[in-house]
Amino acid sequence: MDEIPKAPWALTPEALAKVQQPVPEPPEPAREDAPREPVVDLRRTTLHDLLIAAALGVVAVAAVMLTYHGIGYSWDEAYYRAPAQMTVEWLGAFSSERAWAASPEAINRYWRGERNIGVSELPSVVKWAMGLSWMMTHDWWGDQRALRFPAALAFGVSVFFVYLLTLNSYRRRAAVIAACAFMTMPCVFGHAHVGATETIANAALLAAIYCFFRGLKSAWWAIVFGVAYGIALDTKINAVLLAPVLLMWGQAFHRRSYVNNFFAMVFVAPLVWIALWPWLWHDTTARLLNYFLFFTGHQDTAVWYLGEKWGFGNPGAPWHYPIIMTLVTVPVPILVFSIVGLARTAVHCRWEYRGILFTAYAVVVLVEASLPGSPKYDSTRLFFSLFPMLAILTGGGADSLVGIFPFDRKIRGWLSVRHVVAMVFFAIIAGNGLWAIVKIHPHELSYFNVLTGGLEEAQDRFETSYWGESLNEEVIAYLNTLPSGAHVRPLAMHELSLIHLQEWGVLRDDLRFDTGGAFKSYDYFLLQVRKGFFGPIEQYLFDRPAEKVFSFQGVPFFCLYSRKEAGELANQ
């Protein structure tokens, strides 16, 4: 039988199967809140973003320099002055007699801890920064502001890097919120006015993290990371905590590309550290060992915490000291949004894995500060590198909550619902912090949030004054009205601060400040209300009416007692 011819349009089984396959759905448009694939290339940062980051940094520096009034000469600034100025002296000797300046004799003379008022634990970057600033600007600004300028500049650099790190981990709106959150934390803003280590150390730390990210793609940037990390190590010992966090994070997420960073950390960073600190040029191993041993046996400084005195003969502050102090000194909106940022990192850890790095470092800092052997005093100063991490997580948390809205409906032009929500969150975070600073200035280091009821309610449970920064123009003006030749005994404070103010011509030359004589030889007693440092004498005076009380929001910071108010103490 002949085969029936097929029509040309007849479908073969193979063709029919193809026709019967379902037509693929068109891809859905990318949602703004969809998790992004890991991106490490920071070169995608645009000039526009660099200008925004730089502008925020300039605003931060200007804000500090315009608000110095009322922030007095702090305890540690008195320690740092001589080392900074001796660094400049050594630099002059090195430029003229290089061989002698590099000799053990010269190094011991200019860099030995005992010669530098006993600050053997102070690395060289802060000395270099403050010394060079003093050398170049003290004729314009005076000694105190010249020594403080590096901290103000470092504050601006920190804001710059907080923006860039947040931008390349989340979005631009998150970066703006994070940078402004960091700028408006009262304790961070307050520290930026003080010529000490904390603010400079944060800038070096953030720069090192940024260079580490860049070093994942570039061998040259890895070398820059080694230099930046060496500078961070030579700024504050706490930078050693960053190394294990970066290495474990790199091994977990970039095991094929973090090798250059690893070698730079091991070989370049130590060389930079030693090169910048001439004290380590001789007997390097022994001096490095002594440097680390100093911090393992740190002094047992007293602190007033939860209504009790801890340390200095009493048991040290409990392990939860850094956690509680963080909760009560950071504005509540930042706490809330940073917790949301932590939750976002936990949920989307596959994509937003940089949040793991910031979270891990924050946890390491808090855990180290909570260990039994770690010093616990001076509020948040000893774990100050926690705050830029909180700011970055705050930006990520705010960005995450904005993305909850399932639509991006346009309101007018470029303005959308999500833009409005982001602006509301920005206003809550930055506005609350700015209002807190305005209310507490110039006592930002004494800020307590609403969880404690504010400064006045916190004074019985926490140290409200610990660094002497309340030794400001008001106190100085009153001291200058004392009778000629008045003999003043400082208590619970650093008398060297008063001596430096005399040398600068701020306090009268005829006034005498010391702590070595019998109490009956003094005409006045100047008491800083640092309750952790109160002994029987300080408590005896504090319980009596003073000739003059220098207070803020009903909380005393300094009290001045004449022989009459001192009562029986003046006869001892």
C-alpha positions as CSV (number, residue, x, y, z in Angstrom):
1,M,0.0,0.0,0.0
2,D,1.4,3.4,-0.9
3,E,2.4,5.7,1.9
4,I,0.1,8.6,2.4
5,P,2.0,11.8,1.6
6,K,2.3,14.3,4.5
7,A,1.1,17.8,4.2
8,P,4.0,20.3,4.3
9,W,2.4,21.9,7.3
10,A,2.1,18.7,9.3
11,L,3.9,18.7,12.6
12,T,6.4,16.0,13.5
13,P,6.4,14.7,17.0
14,E,9.6,16.6,17.7
15,A,8.1,19.9,16.4
16,L,4.8,19.3,18.3
17,A,6.8,18.9,21.6
18,K,8.5,22.2,21.0
19,V,5.2,23.9,20.3
20,Q,3.6,22.5,23.4
21,Q,6.4,23.7,25.8
22,P,5.2,26.6,28.0
23,V,6.2,30.0,26.9
24,P,8.8,31.4,29.4
25,E,7.6,34.3,31.5
26,P,9.4,37.6,30.9
27,P,11.9,38.4,33.7
28,E,10.5,40.5,36.5
29,P,12.0,44.0,36.8
30,A,14.7,44.2,39.5
31,R,13.3,45.4,42.7
32,E,15.2,48.0,44.7
33,D,15.1,45.9,47.8
34,A,16.2,42.7,46.2
35,P,19.5,41.4,47.7
36,R,22.5,42.1,45.6
37,E,25.3,39.8,44.6
38,P,28.5,40.4,46.5
39,V,30.4,43.3,45.0
40,V,34.0,44.1,46.1
41,D,35.1,46.6,43.4
42,L,35.1,49.9,45.2
43,R,36.2,51.6,41.9
44,R,32.5,52.0,41.1
45,T,32.4,54.9,43.6
46,T,31.7,57.9,41.5
47,L,33.1,61.4,41.7
48,H,29.7,62.5,42.8
49,D,30.0,60.2,45.8
50,L,33.5,61.2,46.6
51,L,32.4,64.9,46.6
52,I,29.5,64.0,49.0
53,A,31.8,62.2,51.3
54,A,34.4,65.0,51.2
55,A,31.7,67.6,51.8
56,L,30.4,65.8,54.9
57,G,34.0,65.5,56.2
58,V,34.6,69.2,55.8
59,V,31.3,70.0,57.6
60,A,32.4,67.7,60.4
61,V,35.8,69.5,60.8
62,A,34.2,72.9,60.6
63,A,31.6,71.9,63.2
64,V,34.3,70.9,65.6
65,M,36.5,74.0,65.1
66,L,33.6,76.3,65.6
67,T,32.5,74.8,68.9
68,Y,35.7,74.6,71.0
69,H,34.3,77.1,73.5
70,G,33.4,75.5,76.8
71,I,35.4,72.3,76.3
72,G,38.3,72.5,78.8
73,Y,41.7,71.0,79.0
74,S,41.3,67.3,79.5
75,W,43.4,64.9,81.7
76,D,45.1,63.1,78.8
77,E,45.9,66.3,76.8
78,A,48.2,67.3,79.7
79,Y,50.0,64.0,79.3
80,Y,50.3,64.3,75.5
81,R,51.7,67.8,75.3
82,A,55.3,67.1,76.3
83,P,55.7,64.0,74.0
84,A,54.3,65.9,71.1
85,Q,56.6,68.8,71.5
86,M,59.6,66.5,72.1
87,T,58.8,64.8,68.8
88,V,59.2,68.1,67.1
89,E,62.5,68.7,68.9
90,W,63.8,65.3,67.8
91,L,62.7,66.0,64.2
92,G,64.9,69.2,64.3
93,A,67.8,67.2,65.6
94,F,67.3,64.5,62.9
95,S,67.3,67.1,60.1
96,S,70.6,68.6,61.3
97,E,72.5,65.7,62.8
98,R,70.9,62.5,61.4
99,A,73.5,60.1,62.8
100,W,73.3,61.4,66.3
101,A,69.5,61.7,66.3
102,A,69.2,58.0,65.3
103,S,71.6,56.9,68.1
104,P,70.4,55.1,71.2
105,E,71.4,58.1,73.3
106,A,69.2,60.5,71.3
107,I,66.3,58.1,71.0
108,N,66.4,57.6,74.8
109,R,66.4,61.3,75.3
110,Y,63.5,62.2,73.1
111,W,61.4,59.0,72.9
112,R,61.8,57.2,76.2
113,G,58.5,57.0,78.1
114,E,59.9,58.3,81.4
115,R,61.2,61.4,79.7
116,N,57.8,61.9,78.1
117,I,56.0,62.3,81.4
118,G,55.7,58.6,81.9
119,V,53.6,57.9,78.8
120,S,55.5,54.8,77.6
121,E,52.3,53.3,76.1
122,L,51.7,56.2,73.7
123,P,52.8,55.2,70.1
124,S,54.2,57.8,67.7
125,V,51.4,58.7,65.3
126,V,49.5,60.8,67.8
127,K,52.8,62.4,68.8
128,W,53.7,63.2,65.2
129,A,50.3,64.6,64.4
130,M,50.0,66.8,67.5
131,G,53.6,67.8,67.4
132,L,53.6,68.9,63.7
133,S,50.3,70.6,64.1
134,W,51.6,72.5,67.1
135,M,54.8,73.5,65.3
136,M,53.0,74.8,62.3
137,T,49.9,76.4,63.8
138,H,50.4,77.4,67.4
139,D,51.3,81.0,66.4
140,W,47.9,81.3,64.8
141,W,45.6,79.3,67.1
142,G,47.5,79.2,70.3
143,D,48.9,76.0,72.0
144,Q,45.7,74.3,73.0
145,R,43.9,74.5,69.6
146,A,47.1,73.7,67.7
147,L,47.4,70.4,69.7
148,R,43.7,69.7,69.1
149,F,43.5,70.3,65.4
150,P,44.6,66.7,64.4
151,A,41.7,65.3,66.2
152,A,39.3,67.6,64.4
153,L,40.8,66.7,61.1
154,A,40.7,62.9,61.9
155,F,37.0,63.3,62.7
156,G,36.4,64.6,59.2
157,V,38.5,61.7,57.7
158,S,36.4,59.2,59.8
159,V,33.1,60.7,58.4
160,F,34.6,60.4,54.9
161,F,35.4,56.7,55.2
162,V,32.1,55.9,57.1
163,Y,30.3,57.2,54.0
164,L,32.4,55.3,51.5
165,L,32.3,52.0,53.4
166,T,28.5,52.2,53.9
167,L,28.0,53.2,50.3
168,N,29.8,50.2,49.0
169,S,28.0,47.9,51.4
170,Y,24.4,49.2,51.0
171,R,23.2,52.3,49.1
172,R,23.7,56.0,48.9
173,R,20.8,56.8,51.2
174,A,22.3,54.4,53.8
175,A,25.7,56.1,53.4
176,V,24.3,59.6,54.1
177,I,22.4,58.3,57.1
178,A,25.5,56.5,58.5
179,A,27.8,59.4,58.1
180,C,25.4,61.8,59.8
181,A,24.6,59.3,62.5
182,F,28.4,59.1,63.2
183,M,28.7,62.9,63.2
184,T,25.9,63.4,65.6
185,M,26.8,60.8,68.3
186,P,27.4,63.2,71.3
187,C,30.4,61.2,72.6
188,V,32.0,61.0,69.2
189,F,31.5,64.7,68.5
190,G,32.8,65.6,72.0
191,H,36.0,63.5,71.6
192,A,36.7,65.2,68.3
193,H,37.4,68.4,70.3
194,V,40.1,66.8,72.5
195,G,43.7,66.4,71.5
196,A,44.0,62.7,72.3
197,T,44.2,59.3,70.7
198,E,40.6,58.1,70.2
199,T,39.4,60.1,67.2
200,I,42.8,59.7,65.4
201,A,42.7,56.0,66.0
202,N,39.2,55.7,64.4
203,A,40.3,57.5,61.3
204,A,43.4,55.2,60.9
205,L,41.2,52.1,61.5
206,L,38.5,53.0,58.9
207,A,41.2,53.9,56.4
208,A,42.8,50.4,56.9
209,I,39.4,48.7,56.3
210,Y,38.8,50.6,53.1
211,C,42.3,49.8,51.8
212,F,41.7,46.1,52.7
213,F,38.6,46.1,50.5
214,R,40.6,47.7,47.6
215,G,43.4,45.3,48.1
216,L,41.2,42.4,47.3
217,K,41.4,43.5,43.6
218,S,44.7,45.3,43.4
219,A,48.2,44.3,44.6
220,W,49.1,48.0,44.9
221,W,46.2,48.7,47.1
222,A,47.2,45.7,49.2
223,I,50.5,47.5,49.8
224,V,48.6,50.7,50.7
225,F,46.6,48.6,53.2
226,G,49.8,47.4,54.8
227,V,50.9,51.0,55.2
228,A,47.5,52.0,56.6
229,Y,47.4,49.2,59.0
230,G,50.9,49.9,60.2
231,I,49.8,53.5,60.9
232,A,46.7,52.2,62.8
233,L,48.9,49.9,64.9
234,D,51.2,52.9,65.6
235,T,48.2,54.9,66.7
236,K,46.5,52.7,69.3
237,I,47.1,49.1,70.5
238,N,43.4,48.3,70.0
239,A,44.1,48.0,66.2
240,V,45.5,44.5,66.8
241,L,41.9,43.4,67.2
242,L,41.2,44.2,63.5
243,A,43.7,41.7,62.2
244,P,41.9,38.4,63.1
245,V,38.6,39.8,62.0
246,L,39.9,40.8,58.6
247,L,41.7,37.5,58.1
248,M,38.8,35.3,59.1
249,W,36.4,37.4,57.0
250,G,38.8,37.2,54.0
251,Q,39.2,33.5,54.4
252,A,35.4,33.0,54.5
253,F,34.5,35.2,51.5
254,H,37.6,36.0,49.5
255,R,40.1,33.1,50.1
256,R,41.5,33.5,46.6
257,S,41.9,37.3,46.6
258,Y,43.0,38.3,50.1
259,V,46.4,36.8,50.0
260,N,48.1,40.0,49.0
261,N,46.4,41.7,52.0
262,F,47.6,39.0,54.2
263,F,51.3,39.4,53.2
264,A,51.0,43.2,53.5
265,M,49.6,42.8,57.0
266,V,52.4,40.4,58.0
267,F,55.4,42.1,56.3
268,V,54.6,45.7,55.4
269,A,52.5,46.8,58.5
270,P,55.2,45.9,61.1
271,L,57.9,47.7,59.1
272,V,55.7,50.9,58.9
273,W,55.0,50.6,62.6
274,I,58.7,50.4,63.5
275,A,59.8,53.0,61.0
276,L,57.3,55.6,62.4
277,W,58.2,55.0,66.0
278,P,62.0,55.6,66.6
279,W,61.7,54.2,70.1
280,L,61.6,50.8,68.4
281,W,64.7,51.3,66.3
282,H,66.9,49.8,69.0
283,D,66.2,46.7,71.1
284,T,63.1,46.3,68.9
285,T,62.0,42.9,70.2
286,A,62.4,43.7,73.9
287,R,60.6,47.0,73.6
288,L,57.7,45.6,71.6
289,L,57.4,42.9,74.2
290,N,57.4,45.5,77.0
291,Y,54.8,47.5,75.1
292,F,52.4,44.6,75.0
293,L,53.1,43.6,78.6
294,F,52.2,47.1,79.7
295,F,48.6,46.6,78.6
296,T,48.3,43.1,80.1
297,G,49.0,44.7,83.5
298,H,47.2,48.0,83.0
299,Q,46.6,50.1,86.1
300,D,43.5,49.4,88.1
301,T,41.7,52.8,87.5
302,A,38.7,53.4,89.7
303,V,35.2,54.1,88.2
304,W,31.7,55.0,89.5
305,Y,29.3,52.6,87.9
306,L,25.7,51.6,88.9
307,G,26.0,53.6,92.1
308,E,29.1,51.8,93.3
309,K,32.9,52.5,93.2
310,W,34.9,49.8,91.4
311,G,38.6,49.3,91.0
312,F,41.6,50.8,92.8
313,G,41.5,48.4,95.7
314,N,38.0,47.3,95.1
315,P,36.9,44.6,92.6
316,G,37.0,45.8,89.0
317,A,33.9,46.9,87.1
318,P,31.8,43.9,86.0
319,W,31.9,42.4,82.6
320,H,28.8,44.2,81.4
321,Y,30.3,47.7,81.9
322,P,31.0,48.3,78.1
323,I,27.7,47.0,77.0
324,I,25.7,49.1,79.5
325,M,27.8,52.2,78.8
326,T,27.1,51.8,75.1
327,L,23.3,51.4,75.7
328,V,23.1,54.5,77.8
329,T,25.5,56.9,75.9
330,V,24.3,56.3,72.3
331,P,21.2,58.1,71.1
332,V,18.2,55.6,71.1
333,P,17.4,55.9,67.4
334,I,20.9,54.9,66.5
335,L,20.7,51.9,68.8
336,V,17.4,50.9,67.2
337,F,18.5,51.2,63.6
338,S,21.8,49.5,64.3
339,I,20.0,46.5,65.7
340,V,17.9,46.4,62.6
341,G,21.2,46.5,60.6
342,L,22.4,43.5,62.6
343,A,19.2,41.6,61.8
344,R,19.6,42.5,58.1
345,T,23.1,41.1,58.1
346,A,21.9,37.9,59.8
347,V,19.0,37.4,57.3
348,H,20.9,38.3,54.1
349,C,24.4,37.3,55.1
350,R,25.0,35.6,51.7
351,W,24.7,38.9,49.9
352,E,25.4,41.6,52.4
353,Y,28.5,39.9,53.8
354,R,30.3,43.1,54.5
355,G,27.8,43.7,57.3
356,I,29.3,40.5,58.8
357,L,32.7,42.2,58.9
358,F,31.4,45.3,60.7
359,T,29.3,43.2,63.0
360,A,32.2,40.9,63.8
361,Y,34.5,43.7,64.6
362,A,31.9,45.4,66.8
363,V,31.4,42.1,68.7
364,V,35.2,41.6,69.1
365,V,35.6,45.1,70.5
366,L,32.8,44.6,73.0
367,V,34.0,41.1,74.0
368,E,37.6,42.2,74.5
369,A,36.4,45.2,76.6
370,S,34.3,42.9,78.7
371,L,37.0,40.4,79.6
372,P,38.0,40.2,83.3
373,G,41.5,41.5,82.7
374,S,40.4,44.4,80.4
375,P,40.4,47.9,82.0
376,K,36.9,49.3,82.5
377,Y,36.7,53.0,83.2
378,D,36.3,56.4,81.4
379,S,32.9,55.6,79.9
380,T,33.2,54.5,76.2
381,R,36.8,55.8,75.6
382,L,38.5,52.4,75.8
383,F,36.2,50.8,73.2
384,F,35.8,53.9,71.0
385,S,36.3,52.0,67.7
386,L,32.8,50.5,68.2
387,F,31.0,53.6,67.2
388,P,31.9,53.8,63.4
389,M,30.7,50.2,63.2
390,L,27.4,51.1,64.9
391,A,27.0,54.1,62.4
392,I,27.5,51.8,59.4
393,L,25.0,49.3,60.7
394,T,22.6,52.1,61.4
395,G,22.7,53.1,57.7
396,G,22.1,49.5,56.7
397,G,19.2,49.2,59.1
398,A,17.5,52.3,57.9
399,D,18.0,51.2,54.3
400,S,16.5,47.9,55.1
401,L,13.4,49.4,56.7
402,V,12.9,51.7,53.7
403,G,12.9,48.6,51.5
404,I,10.0,47.1,53.4
405,F,7.6,49.2,51.4
406,P,6.6,46.9,48.4
407,F,6.1,49.8,46.0
408,D,8.0,52.8,44.9
409,R,5.2,55.0,43.8
410,K,6.2,58.4,42.5
411,I,4.8,61.4,44.3
412,R,6.1,64.1,42.1
413,G,9.0,64.0,39.7
414,W,11.9,62.1,41.2
415,L,10.3,62.0,44.7
416,S,8.9,58.6,45.6
417,V,7.4,57.0,48.8
418,R,10.7,55.4,49.6
419,H,12.5,58.7,49.2
420,V,10.1,60.3,51.7
421,V,10.5,57.4,54.2
422,A,14.3,57.6,53.9
423,M,14.2,61.3,54.6
424,V,12.0,60.7,57.7
425,F,14.5,58.1,59.0
426,F,17.3,60.6,58.3
427,A,15.5,63.3,60.2
428,I,14.9,60.9,63.2
429,I,18.5,59.8,63.4
430,A,20.4,62.9,62.5
431,G,17.8,65.3,64.1
432,N,17.8,63.4,67.4
433,G,21.6,63.4,67.6
434,L,21.9,67.0,66.6
435,W,19.3,68.1,69.2
436,A,21.1,66.0,71.8
437,I,24.4,67.8,71.0
438,V,22.8,71.2,71.1
439,K,21.2,70.5,74.5
440,I,24.4,69.0,76.1
441,H,27.1,71.1,74.6
442,P,29.9,71.6,75.8
443,H,29.5,68.5,77.9
444,E,29.1,65.9,75.2
445,L,31.3,63.4,77.0
446,S,28.8,63.5,79.8
447,Y,25.8,62.7,77.6
448,F,23.3,60.1,78.7
449,N,20.2,59.1,76.7
450,V,16.6,58.8,77.7
451,L,17.1,55.2,78.9
452,T,18.7,56.8,82.0
453,G,16.5,59.8,82.2
454,G,19.3,62.1,81.0
455,L,22.3,63.6,82.7
456,E,20.6,64.7,85.9
457,E,19.1,61.3,86.5
458,A,22.3,59.5,85.6
459,Q,24.6,61.3,88.1
460,D,23.9,58.9,91.0
461,R,24.6,55.7,88.9
462,F,27.3,56.7,86.5
463,E,30.4,58.8,86.2
464,T,29.3,62.1,84.8
465,S,32.7,63.7,84.7
466,Y,35.9,61.7,84.2
467,W,38.3,63.5,81.9
468,G,38.6,67.0,83.2
469,E,37.2,68.5,80.0
470,S,34.9,70.6,82.3
471,L,38.0,72.7,83.3
472,N,36.8,75.3,80.9
473,E,36.6,79.1,80.6
474,E,34.1,79.5,83.4
475,V,36.3,77.7,85.9
476,I,39.4,79.5,84.7
477,A,37.8,82.9,85.0
478,Y,36.8,82.3,88.6
479,L,40.2,80.9,89.5
480,N,41.7,84.1,88.2
481,T,39.7,86.1,90.7
482,L,41.3,84.4,93.7
483,P,43.5,86.5,96.0
484,S,47.1,87.0,94.9
485,G,49.4,84.1,95.6
486,A,46.5,81.8,96.5
487,H,47.6,78.2,97.1
488,V,45.2,75.7,95.5
489,R,45.0,71.9,96.0
490,P,43.5,70.0,93.0
491,L,41.6,66.9,94.0
492,A,40.3,64.0,91.8
493,M,41.9,65.7,88.8
494,H,45.2,66.2,87.0
495,E,47.2,69.2,88.4
496,L,49.4,69.2,85.3
497,S,46.4,70.7,83.3
498,L,46.5,73.7,85.6
499,I,50.2,74.1,85.3
500,H,50.0,74.1,81.5
501,L,47.3,76.7,81.5
502,Q,49.5,78.9,83.6
503,E,52.4,78.4,81.1
504,W,50.1,79.5,78.3
505,G,49.1,82.6,80.2
506,V,45.5,81.5,80.6
507,L,45.8,81.3,84.4
508,R,47.6,83.9,86.6
509,D,51.2,83.2,87.3
510,D,51.0,83.9,91.0
511,L,48.5,81.1,91.7
512,R,50.1,78.0,93.1
513,F,48.8,74.5,92.2
514,D,50.3,71.3,93.7
515,T,49.4,68.2,95.7
516,G,52.4,67.6,97.9
517,G,51.8,69.8,101.0
518,A,49.8,69.4,104.2
519,F,46.2,70.4,103.9
520,K,46.6,73.3,106.3
521,S,49.0,75.0,103.8
522,Y,46.3,75.4,101.1
523,D,43.9,78.3,100.8
524,Y,41.5,76.5,98.4
525,F,40.6,73.1,97.3
526,L,39.5,72.5,93.7
527,L,37.5,69.2,93.4
528,Q,36.5,67.5,90.2
529,V,33.3,65.6,90.7
530,R,34.7,62.3,89.5
531,K,33.2,60.0,92.1
532,G,35.3,57.0,91.2
533,F,38.3,58.9,92.4
534,F,36.6,60.0,95.7
535,G,38.4,59.0,98.9
536,P,37.5,60.1,102.4
537,I,38.9,63.6,101.8
538,E,37.0,64.1,98.5
539,Q,33.8,62.8,99.9
540,Y,34.1,64.9,103.0
541,L,34.4,68.0,100.9
542,F,31.7,67.0,98.5
543,D,29.2,66.6,101.3
544,R,29.8,70.2,102.5
545,P,28.6,73.5,100.9
546,A,31.2,74.9,98.5
547,E,32.2,78.5,97.8
548,K,31.5,78.0,94.1
549,V,29.9,75.1,92.2
550,F,30.4,74.8,88.5
551,S,27.4,72.7,87.2
552,F,25.4,72.0,84.1
553,Q,21.7,70.9,84.1
554,G,21.9,70.7,87.9
555,V,24.9,68.3,87.8
556,P,28.1,69.5,89.5
557,F,31.4,69.1,87.6
558,F,33.8,71.2,89.7
559,C,33.5,72.5,93.2
560,L,35.8,75.1,94.8
561,Y,36.2,75.2,98.6
562,S,38.0,77.9,100.6
563,R,39.6,77.1,104.0
564,K,36.4,78.2,105.6
565,E,34.2,75.7,103.7
566,A,36.9,73.0,104.1
567,G,36.3,73.0,107.9
568,E,38.5,70.5,109.8
569,L,40.3,69.5,106.7
570,A,42.0,72.8,106.5
571,N,43.7,72.2,109.9
572,Q,45.2,68.8,109.1
